[in-house]
Amino acid sequence: MIETSPLHTEIKRLIKASGPMPVWRYMELCLMHPEHGYYISRDPLGREGDFTTAPEVSQMFGELLGLWAASIWKATGSPQQFRLIELGPGRGTMMSDALRALRVLPPLYQTISVHLVEVNPVLREKQKATLTGLRNVTWHDNFDDVPEGPSVIFANEYFDVLPIHQMVRRESGWHERVIELDEEENFVYGTAADPTPGFELLLPPLVRAAPPGAIFEWRPNTEIMAIARRIRDQHGAAVIIDYGHVRSDVGDTFQAIARHSFADPLKTPGLADITAHVDFDALARSAEAVGARVHGPVTQGEFLQRLGIETRALTLMQKAAPDVSEDIASGLKRLTGGGRGGMGSLFKVLGVSDQSTPALAGISDEHTGDKTGGA
């Protein structure tokens, strides 16, 4: 067979040496291998990359999140030190747009320190170029390294690339899904020989009734619990924006994206983005389990509309040339609309706060502050 990427050879060697590889480990290597990992060696964003995120679609996205952060600052008593933390900040576009919006509030802008959690050296350089001239910007390899204090945490398209476990229902129980080699040494799916003991006891009721052959995806709750604990203890809020589902259920969402098109995740490992949908129900349960308060989820379209994106678009269009106005209208439609290419309904927004915060702008029910249930 023809090897399609340097990482393909390495993963094949590991499977031959140690046996079938769990999907989570395969995904981890594809994205974070120290030499050939997709997120270690490249800028994947934009027309010349493999995908486009909301901040790259329109400046309005980051601007509204900046003003959302201002509402959190006010709700926490306008502290003298306030941190803006972004997990996986891409090219720094969203943070740059957010900070530009916050300049209209000097008392807040002067208190802000920015903390970017990024492991990709290529993207770090892009972020430094985007945020050049700004003071109080610090980079971190890990979220735990960010200093304590009241904060707003942005996690836009962050959780979808965290490695997933896939479990397959068999008559004998739930088996871990693995990657193995066929007779021609191609990567193919298989299942671990033995079921995972007691796994069904951890499942939501809806999933326990799944038929044989069903696939259930789950992620470890380490990241969301770290976010929730920080917010619980240090005050502020987190906003998690990603594509996914609001109720834990079965389904196979393991996928690859290359050149803005879907690709086979078992081909060209390390050369394509590999993701899986986010289970917002699981995120909410984990955040609540450590004592944080959960708001939403709501759709991205509803979130941005509640924050006033349509008014912002009209304001920008009034000052713009016709071709620029068309771009603004196109960005608005993509960020809030559904259908092919639309992000408004596929993407969901979840808020996390401490127990003293009854509501979060754009996310909580406007009357009660309770969870809305989303769509």
LOSEVEX-957890 format. One record per residue (C-alpha): x, y, z; chain. Coordinates in steps of 0.02 Angstrom, whole numbers, plus 50000, padded with zeros to 5 digits. Example, Ala and Ser with C-alpha at 12.3 -4.5 7.8 and 13.67 -1.06 7.14 Angstrom:
! residues 2
SITE, 50615, 49775, 50390, A
SITE, 50684, 49947, 50357, A
//
This chain:
! residues 375
SITE, 50000, 50000, 50000, A
SITE, 50052, 50182, 49979, A
SITE, 50087, 50279, 50138, A
SITE, 49990, 50441, 50136, A
SITE, 50074, 50539, 50276, A
SITE, 50225, 50526, 50392, A
SITE, 50110, 50495, 50541, A
SITE, 50027, 50350, 50449, A
SITE, 50190, 50251, 50459, A
SITE, 50211, 50290, 50645, A
SITE, 50033, 50240, 50692, A
SITE, 50046, 50080, 50590, A
SITE, 50206, 50037, 50682, A
SITE, 50122, 50065, 50850, A
SITE, 49973, 49955, 50804, A
SITE, 50088, 49815, 50746, A
SITE, 50187, 49827, 50908, A
SITE, 50046, 49848, 51034, A
SITE, 49886, 49793, 50949, A
SITE, 49729, 49890, 50899, A
SITE, 49728, 50073, 50951, A
SITE, 49578, 50156, 51037, A
SITE, 49495, 50293, 50935, A
SITE, 49539, 50422, 51070, A
SITE, 49724, 50381, 51056, A
SITE, 49720, 50387, 50866, A
SITE, 49635, 50557, 50871, A
SITE, 49760, 50621, 51000, A
SITE, 49908, 50570, 50891, A
SITE, 49830, 50642, 50734, A
SITE, 49806, 50812, 50816, A
SITE, 49946, 50825, 50944, A
SITE, 50091, 50711, 50892, A
SITE, 50246, 50813, 50940, A
SITE, 50316, 50811, 50763, A
SITE, 50176, 50768, 50642, A
SITE, 50019, 50822, 50736, A
SITE, 49895, 50927, 50640, A
SITE, 49885, 51063, 50774, A
SITE, 50072, 51068, 50805, A
SITE, 50138, 51115, 50634, A
SITE, 50017, 51225, 50536, A
SITE, 49891, 51365, 50525, A
SITE, 49731, 51272, 50479, A
SITE, 49618, 51425, 50463, A
SITE, 49549, 51526, 50319, A
SITE, 49527, 51500, 50133, A
SITE, 49702, 51429, 50114, A
SITE, 49676, 51312, 50262, A
SITE, 49550, 51177, 50301, A
SITE, 49410, 51268, 50391, A
SITE, 49346, 51439, 50444, A
SITE, 49289, 51485, 50620, A
SITE, 49160, 51616, 50669, A
SITE, 49287, 51752, 50714, A
SITE, 49359, 51739, 50538, A
SITE, 49184, 51756, 50462, A
SITE, 49148, 51928, 50537, A
SITE, 49219, 52052, 50661, A
SITE, 49045, 52060, 50740, A
SITE, 49070, 51893, 50825, A
SITE, 49220, 51948, 50928, A
SITE, 49148, 52121, 50960, A
SITE, 48990, 52050, 51037, A
SITE, 49089, 51929, 51143, A
SITE, 49192, 52076, 51205, A
SITE, 49035, 52167, 51259, A
SITE, 48971, 52005, 51335, A
SITE, 49131, 52001, 51440, A
SITE, 49094, 52180, 51496, A
SITE, 48925, 52124, 51561, A
SITE, 49012, 51990, 51665, A
SITE, 49136, 52117, 51733, A
SITE, 48992, 52226, 51792, A
SITE, 48900, 52077, 51866, A
SITE, 49053, 52029, 51968, A
SITE, 49065, 52202, 52047, A
SITE, 49186, 52284, 51923, A
SITE, 49346, 52208, 51999, A
SITE, 49509, 52304, 51985, A
SITE, 49593, 52155, 51900, A
SITE, 49502, 52056, 51767, A
SITE, 49568, 51919, 51654, A
SITE, 49512, 51875, 51478, A
SITE, 49561, 51695, 51445, A
SITE, 49543, 51611, 51276, A
SITE, 49569, 51425, 51248, A
SITE, 49632, 51386, 51074, A
SITE, 49629, 51566, 51009, A
SITE, 49662, 51531, 50825, A
SITE, 49747, 51680, 50746, A
SITE, 49697, 51797, 50888, A
SITE, 49559, 51873, 50782, A
SITE, 49419, 51852, 50909, A
SITE, 49521, 51924, 51052, A
SITE, 49576, 52071, 50946, A
SITE, 49396, 52111, 50899, A
SITE, 49338, 52089, 51079, A
SITE, 49470, 52208, 51145, A
SITE, 49429, 52338, 51014, A
SITE, 49248, 52337, 51071, A
SITE, 49302, 52352, 51253, A
SITE, 49400, 52512, 51223, A
SITE, 49236, 52607, 51238, A
SITE, 49241, 52560, 51425, A
SITE, 49407, 52631, 51489, A
SITE, 49377, 52579, 51671, A
SITE, 49365, 52397, 51613, A
SITE, 49493, 52405, 51473, A
SITE, 49626, 52468, 51592, A
SITE, 49599, 52323, 51712, A
SITE, 49610, 52183, 51582, A
SITE, 49750, 52058, 51564, A
SITE, 49739, 51937, 51419, A
SITE, 49789, 51754, 51433, A
SITE, 49797, 51641, 51280, A
SITE, 49811, 51453, 51300, A
SITE, 49895, 51391, 51141, A
SITE, 50016, 51248, 51102, A
SITE, 50033, 51276, 50914, A
SITE, 50194, 51378, 50884, A
SITE, 50135, 51430, 50710, A
SITE, 49972, 51501, 50777, A
SITE, 50062, 51583, 50924, A
SITE, 50161, 51686, 50801, A
SITE, 50001, 51733, 50707, A
SITE, 49921, 51784, 50873, A
SITE, 50071, 51891, 50920, A
SITE, 50060, 51980, 50752, A
SITE, 49872, 52008, 50770, A
SITE, 49887, 52073, 50948, A
SITE, 50047, 52172, 50924, A
SITE, 50054, 52332, 51025, A
SITE, 49932, 52272, 51157, A
SITE, 49990, 52266, 51335, A
SITE, 49964, 52128, 51463, A
SITE, 49953, 51982, 51341, A
SITE, 50026, 51818, 51403, A
SITE, 50034, 51645, 51322, A
SITE, 50017, 51481, 51415, A
SITE, 50037, 51298, 51368, A
SITE, 49906, 51244, 51494, A
SITE, 49748, 51318, 51567, A
SITE, 49808, 51279, 51743, A
SITE, 49954, 51400, 51718, A
SITE, 49840, 51552, 51704, A
SITE, 49847, 51659, 51863, A
SITE, 49695, 51658, 51976, A
SITE, 49569, 51798, 51983, A
SITE, 49399, 51850, 51914, A
SITE, 49393, 51799, 51731, A
SITE, 49295, 51776, 51573, A
SITE, 49343, 51616, 51482, A
SITE, 49312, 51599, 51295, A
SITE, 49310, 51424, 51221, A
SITE, 49259, 51438, 51038, A
SITE, 49278, 51276, 50940, A
SITE, 49390, 51207, 51076, A
SITE, 49300, 51054, 51142, A
SITE, 49265, 50975, 50972, A
SITE, 49450, 50932, 50949, A
SITE, 49474, 50853, 51120, A
SITE, 49495, 50665, 51092, A
SITE, 49338, 50559, 51108, A
SITE, 49308, 50381, 51163, A
SITE, 49190, 50284, 51052, A
SITE, 49096, 50137, 51129, A
SITE, 49003, 50007, 51025, A
SITE, 48853, 49914, 51094, A
SITE, 48864, 49725, 51075, A
SITE, 48757, 49586, 51147, A
SITE, 48897, 49559, 51274, A
SITE, 48903, 49743, 51328, A
SITE, 48991, 49904, 51277, A
SITE, 49158, 49881, 51188, A
SITE, 49289, 50016, 51155, A
SITE, 49301, 50057, 50969, A
SITE, 49477, 50038, 50902, A
SITE, 49581, 50067, 50746, A
SITE, 49665, 49912, 50675, A
SITE, 49747, 49850, 50515, A
SITE, 49662, 49746, 50381, A
SITE, 49751, 49618, 50272, A
SITE, 49816, 49756, 50159, A
SITE, 49873, 49858, 50310, A
SITE, 49741, 49992, 50288, A
SITE, 49668, 50072, 50444, A
SITE, 49495, 50002, 50484, A
SITE, 49377, 50008, 50632, A
SITE, 49359, 49866, 50754, A
SITE, 49307, 49838, 50934, A
SITE, 49402, 49780, 51088, A
SITE, 49380, 49595, 51119, A
SITE, 49311, 49617, 51294, A
SITE, 49173, 49736, 51352, A
SITE, 49214, 49878, 51472, A
SITE, 49153, 49818, 51643, A
SITE, 49013, 49923, 51719, A
SITE, 49013, 50052, 51580, A
SITE, 48825, 50046, 51560, A
SITE, 48805, 50107, 51739, A
SITE, 48881, 50274, 51688, A
SITE, 48766, 50302, 51541, A
SITE, 48619, 50421, 51529, A
SITE, 48453, 50325, 51528, A
SITE, 48420, 50362, 51344, A
SITE, 48585, 50280, 51294, A
SITE, 48563, 50126, 51402, A
SITE, 48421, 50068, 51289, A
SITE, 48528, 50081, 51131, A
SITE, 48519, 49931, 51013, A
SITE, 48668, 49821, 50965, A
SITE, 48782, 49911, 50842, A
SITE, 48748, 50083, 50916, A
SITE, 48898, 50198, 50947, A
SITE, 48911, 50312, 51097, A
SITE, 49043, 50449, 51107, A
SITE, 49111, 50524, 51267, A
SITE, 49252, 50637, 51321, A
SITE, 49338, 50642, 51490, A
SITE, 49269, 50785, 51594, A
SITE, 49439, 50851, 51649, A
SITE, 49436, 51011, 51545, A
SITE, 49258, 51067, 51583, A
SITE, 49279, 51029, 51768, A
SITE, 49438, 51133, 51776, A
SITE, 49345, 51278, 51695, A
SITE, 49195, 51258, 51810, A
SITE, 49301, 51249, 51968, A
SITE, 49395, 51406, 51922, A
SITE, 49233, 51502, 51890, A
SITE, 49155, 51432, 52049, A
SITE, 49302, 51489, 52156, A
SITE, 49368, 51644, 52066, A
SITE, 49206, 51718, 51995, A
SITE, 49168, 51774, 51819, A
SITE, 49098, 51664, 51682, A
SITE, 49143, 51549, 51539, A
SITE, 49061, 51538, 51369, A
SITE, 49079, 51378, 51268, A
SITE, 49034, 51387, 51083, A
SITE, 49044, 51234, 50974, A
SITE, 48947, 51121, 50858, A
SITE, 48858, 50978, 50941, A
SITE, 48699, 50912, 51021, A
SITE, 48605, 50966, 51176, A
SITE, 48555, 50791, 51233, A
SITE, 48669, 50642, 51262, A
SITE, 48628, 50510, 51133, A
SITE, 48706, 50379, 51020, A
SITE, 48782, 50420, 50851, A
SITE, 48947, 50422, 50758, A
SITE, 49011, 50601, 50730, A
SITE, 49197, 50560, 50713, A
SITE, 49250, 50658, 50558, A
SITE, 49392, 50741, 50465, A
SITE, 49396, 50908, 50373, A
SITE, 49523, 50951, 50238, A
SITE, 49514, 51098, 50118, A
SITE, 49340, 51142, 50182, A
SITE, 49270, 50971, 50137, A
SITE, 49236, 50812, 50234, A
SITE, 49371, 50680, 50225, A
SITE, 49398, 50503, 50289, A
SITE, 49473, 50518, 50464, A
SITE, 49571, 50357, 50435, A
SITE, 49662, 50429, 50285, A
SITE, 49810, 50549, 50291, A
SITE, 49824, 50559, 50482, A
SITE, 49905, 50720, 50536, A
SITE, 49858, 50809, 50375, A
SITE, 49673, 50840, 50411, A
SITE, 49576, 50912, 50556, A
SITE, 49489, 50776, 50655, A
SITE, 49341, 50821, 50764, A
SITE, 49182, 50754, 50842, A
SITE, 49023, 50841, 50897, A
SITE, 49015, 50909, 51073, A
SITE, 48893, 50833, 51198, A
SITE, 48828, 50989, 51285, A
SITE, 48721, 50885, 51403, A
SITE, 48879, 50800, 51468, A
SITE, 48970, 50967, 51485, A
SITE, 48825, 51038, 51586, A
SITE, 48817, 50888, 51703, A
SITE, 49004, 50895, 51736, A
SITE, 49002, 51083, 51772, A
SITE, 48854, 51065, 51890, A
SITE, 48937, 50917, 51977, A
SITE, 49076, 51030, 52044, A
SITE, 48957, 51165, 52102, A
SITE, 48955, 51288, 51956, A
SITE, 48796, 51358, 51880, A
SITE, 48751, 51314, 51701, A
SITE, 48658, 51427, 51578, A
SITE, 48589, 51364, 51413, A
SITE, 48632, 51293, 51294, A
SITE, 48553, 51401, 51160, A
SITE, 48593, 51405, 50975, A
SITE, 48730, 51522, 50915, A
SITE, 48603, 51613, 50808, A
SITE, 48492, 51649, 50957, A
SITE, 48639, 51700, 51065, A
SITE, 48706, 51826, 50939, A
SITE, 48533, 51895, 50900, A
SITE, 48500, 51923, 51085, A
SITE, 48665, 52016, 51097, A
SITE, 48614, 52132, 50955, A
SITE, 48709, 52069, 50804, A
SITE, 48576, 52128, 50682, A
SITE, 48586, 52306, 50749, A
SITE, 48775, 52299, 50742, A
SITE, 48769, 52239, 50562, A
SITE, 48655, 52382, 50510, A
SITE, 48771, 52508, 50594, A
SITE, 48922, 52439, 50501, A
SITE, 48829, 52432, 50335, A
SITE, 48777, 52614, 50345, A
SITE, 48959, 52666, 50346, A
SITE, 49022, 52540, 50219, A
SITE, 49042, 52533, 50031, A
SITE, 48916, 52422, 49939, A
SITE, 49035, 52275, 49918, A
SITE, 49083, 52282, 50102, A
SITE, 48900, 52292, 50150, A
SITE, 48869, 52132, 50054, A
SITE, 49009, 52048, 50151, A
SITE, 48934, 52106, 50316, A
SITE, 48762, 52040, 50267, A
SITE, 48840, 51876, 50211, A
SITE, 48933, 51859, 50377, A
SITE, 48775, 51894, 50475, A
SITE, 48682, 51760, 50379, A
SITE, 48819, 51631, 50403, A
SITE, 48839, 51664, 50589, A
SITE, 48653, 51661, 50631, A
SITE, 48570, 51562, 50492, A
SITE, 48539, 51377, 50468, A
SITE, 48549, 51270, 50314, A
SITE, 48703, 51230, 50212, A
SITE, 48851, 51334, 50271, A
SITE, 48753, 51415, 50412, A
SITE, 48822, 51407, 50588, A
SITE, 48672, 51477, 50681, A
SITE, 48582, 51315, 50725, A
SITE, 48722, 51187, 50717, A
SITE, 48829, 51282, 50843, A
SITE, 48772, 51293, 51024, A
SITE, 48820, 51410, 51166, A
SITE, 48837, 51356, 51347, A
SITE, 48874, 51473, 51492, A
SITE, 48955, 51431, 51659, A
SITE, 48953, 51547, 51810, A
SITE, 48965, 51539, 51998, A
SITE, 48806, 51513, 52097, A
SITE, 48787, 51698, 52137, A
SITE, 48758, 51743, 51953, A
SITE, 48574, 51716, 51911, A
SITE, 48585, 51752, 51724, A
SITE, 48708, 51773, 51581, A
SITE, 48670, 51892, 51439, A
SITE, 48614, 51807, 51280, A
SITE, 48608, 51634, 51357, A
SITE, 48493, 51628, 51508, A
SITE, 48306, 51640, 51497, A
SITE, 48272, 51826, 51508, A
SITE, 48142, 51803, 51645, A
SITE, 48214, 51670, 51759, A
SITE, 48398, 51647, 51719, A
SITE, 48369, 51459, 51716, A
SITE, 48431, 51339, 51586, A
SITE, 48336, 51360, 51423, A
SITE, 48358, 51189, 51348, A
SITE, 48422, 51250, 51180, A
SITE, 48375, 51173, 51014, A
//
